[in-house]
Amino acid sequence: MKNPFSKAKNVHFIGIGGSGMCAIAEILLNRGYKITGSDNYNSDTLRRMRSLGISVTTKHSAENIKNTDLIIYSAAIKPNNPELIFAREKNMNCLERSVVLGILMSEYKNTIAISGTHGKTTTTAMTTQIFFDAKTKPTAVIGGYLPSIKSNALIGESETIICEACEYVDTFLQLHPKTAVLLNIEADHLDYFKNFKNLKLSFEKFVRQIKSKLIANGDDTNVLEIAKNTDIDLITFGFSRNNSYQAKFSLIDKKKSTFSVFLNDKKLFDIHLKIPGIHNTYNALASIAVAYENGIKLSDIKKSLENFVGVHRRFEILGKINNITIADDFAHHPTELRLTLNTATNLGYKRVIAIFQPHTYSRTYTFLSNFADALSIADKVIISQILPVREKNIYNIHAEDLAKKINESVWFETFEEITNYILKNAKPNDLVITLGGGNIYVCANMILEALKFKKTV
């Protein structure tokens, strides 16, 4: 594809608040483009974009793009968006985010993509942290805010780029990485893929686009089914002995995960992660494999990972008031909820109170029983209204339907009602954790403020 940036000066992002969108916006801003953006509502991301000098509005209007050379929009933007309609009517240059990411990635020689149903953001962040700490000066596009770099994006000077490769609407098929990680494969985004077979076919296509090396979870049967058919170098990681990179003697407690790392039965090191959970052991193993295969010293890998404190909205502890801990997590799939809540219940809290915001009608309808089973791990469950995102409720599914399937659960229409409920019912040594892929973190912050002042909202 001819580089669309060659003649552009003013670039507008529709949906700039998205985790992948804001990262690309920051990279293009650093390259000297004038960036503007729009989104549906204010957020921490929008505030950060404005702090960089980017003009951002929460009103979608054709007026926003009349002096724009290039429009970049996310896959979540609906065709009836007024900015997108105007841009197409005027024959303006419009590109979906994944196409832009593919173009950016093609500019680098050493391209690393992190794929899989779960764990992409944390693994991308871990890998970025290792390369950054080792002073290799990489560029990175992360699907979450990494506190150590104060951004979703890292702008480097080397030939290395690290990025997430998301399967939603086949967006990762725009990427042709030199090295890719495949963390796991599980049914998700069935509103688009329709069935698990189609989802697996998409991952197969992505694997065929990898140029040199696949680093794959050898404990995941779906991953292995696809990986065994590739003719590129295959490196596996996991707990079973047949993996190239193997974790042994995993120990998880309230503050950390401890395990030994072996490569082909040779011990590399012992490591103590500050973030608990068996899923984070897998994420760390993947990042270790990527880094070591790229020539980073073991001592640098170990030191960086042991200092890694996580990513925004990945079991993020927001505060502790009156011995009540408030946390937030991005989990929006039953498997992610199960992993997060199993970890939470092993951390020594008296009760775990889960506040879940279902993300899309289709996912809630498809996985209703799975969501109920996963959420039942918590001692108390609160369900918020379903976040529709890009959908209409053709499934006739409601938050109340999920709540009815879970013992010790309630549901509320507003964050204010949830906050007041927590204020009245949370007790010392409780963990209150908000869960979901939408804006449920707003509710977590409301609860934190209400507890500080012991005041209902």
C-alpha positions in Angstrom: 0.0 0.0 0.0 1.2 3.5 -0.8 2.1 5.3 2.4 -1.0 7.4 3.2 1.0 9.7 5.4 3.2 11.1 2.7 0.9 14.0 1.9 -1.0 14.3 5.1 -0.5 17.0 7.7 -3.7 17.0 9.7 -4.8 13.6 11.0 -8.1 13.1 12.8 -8.9 10.0 15.0 -12.5 8.9 15.4 -12.5 7.1 18.7 -9.2 8.4 19.9 -9.9 7.2 23.4 -9.4 3.6 22.4 -6.3 1.9 23.8 -4.9 1.2 20.3 -6.0 4.5 18.9 -4.4 6.8 21.4 -1.1 4.9 21.1 -1.0 5.5 17.3 -2.1 9.1 17.8 0.9 9.7 20.1 3.3 8.1 17.6 2.1 10.3 14.7 2.1 13.4 17.0 5.8 12.7 17.7 6.4 12.5 13.9 5.1 16.1 13.5 1.5 15.6 12.4 -1.2 17.8 13.7 -3.6 15.4 15.5 -7.2 15.9 16.5 -9.7 13.4 17.8 -13.2 12.6 19.0 -14.8 10.1 21.3 -18.1 9.5 23.1 -17.2 10.5 26.6 -14.4 12.0 28.7 -11.8 9.6 30.1 -8.3 9.5 31.6 -7.1 8.8 28.1 -8.7 11.9 26.6 -7.3 14.0 29.4 -3.9 12.6 28.6 -4.3 13.3 24.9 -5.2 16.9 25.7 -2.2 17.3 27.9 -0.1 16.4 24.9 -1.6 19.3 23.0 -4.1 17.2 21.0 -7.5 18.9 20.4 -10.2 16.3 21.5 -14.0 16.6 21.5 -16.7 14.4 22.9 -19.1 15.4 20.2 -19.0 13.6 16.9 -19.7 16.1 14.1 -18.7 16.7 10.5 -17.3 20.1 11.6 -14.5 18.3 13.4 -12.9 17.0 10.2 -13.4 19.7 7.6 -9.7 20.6 7.6 -8.4 17.1 7.8 -6.2 15.2 5.4 -6.5 11.7 6.8 -9.2 10.0 8.9 -8.2 7.1 11.2 -11.1 5.2 12.8 -11.3 2.2 15.1 -13.2 -1.0 14.3 -15.7 -0.1 17.0 -16.9 2.9 15.1 -20.3 2.4 13.5 -21.0 3.2 9.8 -23.6 5.8 10.8 -21.0 7.9 12.7 -21.5 11.5 11.3 -17.8 12.1 10.9 -17.3 8.9 9.0 -20.3 9.5 6.8 -19.1 13.0 5.9 -15.5 11.8 5.2 -16.7 9.1 2.8 -19.2 11.5 1.1 -16.3 13.9 0.5 -14.0 11.1 -0.7 -11.5 11.8 2.1 -8.7 9.4 2.9 -10.1 7.0 5.6 -8.2 4.2 7.2 -9.2 1.7 9.9 -6.8 1.6 12.8 -5.4 -1.9 12.1 -4.4 -0.8 8.6 -2.5 2.1 10.0 -0.8 -0.2 12.5 0.2 -2.6 9.7 1.7 0.3 7.7 3.7 1.5 10.8 4.9 -2.0 11.5 6.2 -2.4 8.0 8.6 0.4 8.5 10.6 -1.7 11.1 12.9 -4.6 10.5 12.4 -6.4 13.8 8.7 -6.7 14.3 7.1 -8.5 17.3 3.4 -9.1 17.7 1.6 -10.5 20.7 -1.6 -12.4 20.0 -4.1 -14.6 21.8 -7.6 -14.4 23.3 -6.3 -13.4 26.8 -3.2 -11.7 28.2 -2.1 -9.6 25.2 -1.9 -6.3 26.9 0.0 -7.6 30.0 2.4 -9.6 27.8 3.0 -6.7 25.4 3.6 -4.5 28.4 6.1 -7.0 30.0 7.9 -7.4 26.7 8.1 -3.6 26.2 9.4 -3.1 29.8 12.2 -5.6 29.3 13.3 -4.1 26.0 13.0 -0.6 27.4 15.0 -1.4 30.5 17.7 -3.2 28.5 18.1 0.1 26.6 17.3 -1.4 23.2 15.1 1.7 22.4 12.0 -0.1 20.9 8.8 1.4 19.7 5.7 -0.1 21.2 1.9 0.0 20.8 0.3 -1.4 24.0 -3.4 -1.9 24.6 -3.2 -0.4 28.1 -1.5 2.3 30.0 2.0 1.3 31.2 2.8 3.3 34.3 6.6 3.2 33.8 6.4 5.0 30.5 3.2 6.9 31.4 1.6 6.0 28.1 0.1 3.3 25.8 2.9 4.0 23.4 6.7 4.0 23.5 8.5 5.9 20.8 12.0 4.5 20.1 14.9 4.9 17.9 15.8 1.3 17.0 14.5 -1.1 14.3 12.3 -2.9 16.8 8.6 -2.5 17.2 6.4 -4.4 19.7 2.6 -4.4 19.4 -0.6 -6.2 20.3 -2.2 -8.2 17.5 -5.9 -8.3 18.2 -8.1 -10.9 16.4 -11.3 -8.8 16.6 -12.8 -8.4 13.0 -9.5 -10.0 11.7 -7.6 -6.8 12.5 -4.3 -8.8 13.1 -4.4 -9.9 9.5 -3.0 -6.5 8.6 0.3 -7.5 10.4 3.2 -9.5 9.0 5.5 -9.8 12.0 9.0 -11.3 12.1 8.2 -12.8 15.5 4.8 -13.5 17.0 3.5 -14.8 20.3 0.4 -16.9 20.5 -0.8 -17.0 24.1 -4.1 -18.9 23.9 -7.1 -19.4 21.7 -10.7 -19.5 23.1 -14.1 -18.6 21.8 -14.7 -14.9 21.8 -16.0 -12.2 19.5 -18.6 -14.6 18.2 -20.7 -11.6 17.1 -18.2 -11.3 14.3 -16.8 -14.8 13.9 -20.1 -16.6 14.4 -18.5 -19.8 15.6 -15.2 -21.1 17.1 -14.1 -22.7 13.8 -14.0 -19.4 12.1 -12.1 -17.9 14.9 -9.5 -20.6 14.7 -9.3 -20.1 10.9 -8.4 -16.5 11.5 -5.6 -17.4 13.9 -4.3 -19.9 11.3 -4.2 -17.1 8.7 -2.3 -14.9 11.1 0.2 -17.6 11.9 0.9 -18.1 8.1 1.8 -14.4 7.9 4.6 -14.7 10.5 8.0 -14.4 8.8 10.4 -16.1 11.1 9.4 -17.3 14.6 6.3 -18.3 16.5 6.5 -18.4 20.3 3.4 -20.4 21.3 1.7 -21.7 24.5 2.5 -25.4 24.5 -0.1 -26.1 27.1 -3.0 -24.8 25.0 -4.3 -27.6 22.7 -5.9 -25.1 20.3 -2.7 -23.2 20.0 -0.7 -26.4 19.4 -3.2 -27.5 16.7 -2.4 -24.4 14.7 1.3 -24.1 15.6 2.2 -27.7 14.5 1.3 -26.9 10.9 3.7 -24.0 10.6 7.0 -24.3 8.8 8.7 -21.4 10.7 10.7 -21.8 13.8 8.4 -22.9 16.7 9.3 -22.2 20.3 6.9 -23.2 23.1 6.4 -22.1 26.6 4.3 -23.4 29.6 4.4 -25.8 32.5 4.5 -29.1 30.8 7.9 -30.7 30.3 7.8 -30.8 26.5 7.9 -27.0 26.3 11.1 -25.1 25.2 10.6 -22.5 28.0 9.2 -24.2 31.1 8.0 -22.8 34.5 8.4 -25.1 37.5 7.4 -24.9 41.2 5.0 -22.0 40.7 4.0 -20.4 44.0 1.3 -17.8 44.3 0.7 -15.8 47.4 -0.9 -12.4 48.3 1.9 -10.3 46.9 3.7 -12.3 44.2 4.3 -15.3 42.0 7.5 -17.3 42.4 8.7 -19.8 39.8 11.8 -21.2 38.2 12.4 -20.8 34.4 14.1 -23.6 32.4 15.1 -23.6 28.7 15.3 -27.1 27.3 15.8 -28.5 30.8 18.6 -26.0 31.6 17.7 -23.7 34.5 17.9 -20.0 33.6 16.8 -18.3 36.8 14.3 -18.1 39.7 11.9 -15.2 39.4 9.5 -13.4 41.8 6.7 -11.5 40.0 5.0 -8.7 41.9 1.7 -9.5 40.1 0.1 -12.8 41.2 -1.9 -15.3 39.2 -1.1 -18.4 37.1 -2.1 -16.4 34.0 0.7 -13.9 34.7 3.2 -16.8 34.9 2.3 -17.7 31.3 2.5 -14.0 30.3 5.9 -13.7 31.9 7.2 -16.9 30.2 6.1 -15.6 26.8 7.9 -12.2 27.4 11.0 -14.1 28.6 11.1 -16.2 25.5 10.7 -13.1 23.2 13.4 -11.2 25.0 15.9 -14.0 25.2 15.4 -15.0 21.6 16.2 -11.3 20.7 19.5 -11.4 22.6 18.6 -9.7 25.8 20.7 -10.8 28.8 19.0 -13.1 31.3 20.0 -10.7 34.2 18.2 -7.8 32.4 15.1 -9.9 31.8 14.9 -11.1 35.4 15.5 -7.6 36.9 12.9 -6.0 34.6 10.2 -8.5 35.3 10.7 -8.5 39.0 10.2 -4.7 38.9 7.1 -4.9 36.7 4.0 -3.7 38.6 1.4 -4.3 36.0 -0.8 -2.4 33.6 -3.6 0.0 34.1 -6.9 -1.9 34.6 -5.2 -5.3 35.0 -5.9 -6.1 38.7 -5.0 -2.5 39.5 -5.2 -1.6 43.2 -6.7 1.8 43.2 -6.7 2.4 47.0 -7.5 1.2 50.5 -9.9 3.1 52.7 -10.9 2.0 56.2 -9.2 -1.3 55.4 -11.5 -1.8 52.4 -9.4 -2.4 49.2 -10.7 -1.1 45.8 -9.4 -2.7 42.7 -10.2 -2.7 39.0 -9.7 -5.2 36.2 -10.4 -5.3 32.4 -11.7 -8.9 32.5 -14.7 -9.1 30.2 -14.7 -12.8 29.2 -15.6 -15.7 31.4 -12.1 -17.2 31.4 -10.6 -13.8 32.3 -13.1 -13.4 35.1 -12.4 -16.8 36.4 -8.6 -16.2 36.5 -9.0 -12.8 38.1 -11.4 -13.9 40.8 -9.5 -17.1 41.6 -6.5 -15.0 42.1 -8.5 -12.5 44.2 -9.9 -15.2 46.5 -6.4 -16.5 47.3 -5.1 -13.2 48.4 -6.3 -13.4 52.0 -9.2 -11.0 51.9 -12.3 -11.7 54.1 -14.7 -11.3 51.2 -14.3 -10.6 47.5 -17.1 -8.3 46.2 -17.2 -8.4 42.4 -18.9 -5.6 40.4 -19.3 -6.7 36.8 -20.2 -4.6 33.8 -21.2 -7.0 30.9 -19.6 -5.9 27.6 -21.9 -6.2 24.6 -25.3 -7.9 24.3 -24.0 -10.7 22.1 -21.2 -11.7 24.5 -23.5 -11.6 27.5 -26.1 -13.8 25.6 -23.6 -16.3 24.3 -21.7 -16.8 27.6 -24.6 -16.2 30.1 -24.1 -19.4 32.0 -20.3 -19.2 31.8 -20.4 -15.7 33.2 -22.6 -16.8 36.1 -20.2 -19.7 36.9 -17.1 -17.5 36.8 -18.7 -14.7 38.9 -19.9 -17.2 41.5 -16.3 -17.5 42.6 -16.8 -14.1 44.4 -18.5 -13.9 47.8 -20.9 -11.2 46.5 -21.7 -10.1 43.0 -23.1 -6.8 41.7 -24.2 -6.5 38.0 -24.4 -3.2 36.2 -26.3 -2.5 33.1 -24.9 -4.1 29.9 -22.6 -1.9 27.9 -23.9 -2.1 24.3 -20.8 -0.7 22.6 -21.6 -1.2 19.0 -24.8 -3.3 19.3 -28.6 -3.2 19.5 -30.3 -5.6 22.0 -31.6 -8.0 19.4 -31.0 -10.8 22.0 -33.5 -9.5 24.5 -30.8 -10.0 27.2 -30.6 -7.8 30.4 -28.4 -7.4 33.4 -31.1 -8.9 35.5 -30.9 -12.2 33.6 -27.3 -12.6 34.7 -28.0 -11.6 38.2 -30.8 -14.2 38.6 -28.3 -17.0 37.8 -25.9 -16.1 40.6 -26.4 -16.6 44.3 -25.7 -13.6 46.5 -26.1 -11.2 43.6 -27.9 -7.9 42.9 -28.1 -5.6 39.9 -28.4 -1.9 39.5 -29.0 0.5 36.6 -26.5 3.2 37.7 -23.1 3.6 39.1 -24.5 5.9 41.8 -26.7 3.0 43.0 -23.8 0.6 43.0 -21.6 3.1 44.9 -24.2 3.6 47.6 -24.7 -0.1 47.9 -21.0 -0.6 48.5 -20.9 2.2 51.0 -23.6 0.5 53.1 -22.4 -3.1 52.7 -18.6 -3.2 52.4 -16.7 -4.2 55.6 -13.1 -4.0 56.7 -10.8 -6.5 55.0 -13.1 -6.7 51.9 -11.8 -6.5 48.4 -14.2 -4.6 46.1 -13.2 -5.2 42.5 -14.8 -3.7 39.4 -14.6 -5.9 36.3 -15.3 -5.2 32.6 -14.0 -3.9 29.3 -16.0 -0.7 29.4 -16.1 2.3 31.7 -16.8 0.4 35.0 -13.5 1.9 36.3 -15.5 5.1 36.7 -17.6 3.3 39.3 -14.5 2.1 41.1 -13.3 5.7 41.4 -16.7 6.8 42.6 -16.6 4.2 45.3 -13.1 5.2 46.4 -14.2 8.9 46.7 -17.4 7.9 48.6 -15.5 5.8 51.1 -13.0 8.6 51.7 -15.8 11.0 52.7 -18.3 8.4 53.9 -20.9 10.1 51.7 -23.5 8.6 49.4 -23.8 9.9 45.9 
